[in-house]
Amino acid sequence: MQLHSLVLLYVSQEECTVCHAILPKLQTLLTNYPHIQLVQVDAQQVPEVAGQFLIFSVPTLIMFYEQKELFREGRFVQFESLESRIDQIYNAIAL
């Protein structure tokens, strides 16, 4: 398995309607950033993830670079702000 230096962790739950609405938008956004690996985890199926990353609500997005947390967005995701942050990081790293 190849390790990716940029990872966007998406923590959701099956019964979360907001989570289901955000995922397609997030997948579309990330088509512009092919070096970012999207990892989706259901907090109910893998509760250790929520505990390890101190996630208290879903949806939660956490961006990692070389396994270090860069930022997180929770509950109400503002896509313009999110895209701006991702774009800054992506261009700064110059993959």
Secondary structure as UniProt FT lines:
FT   STRAND          6..12
FT   TURN            14..15
FT   HELIX           17..30
FT   TURN            31..32
FT   TURN            34..35
FT   STRAND          36..42
FT   TURN            43..45
FT   HELIX           47..52
FT   TURN            53..54
FT   STRAND          60..65
FT   TURN            66..67
FT   STRAND          68..74
FT   HELIX           79..93
//
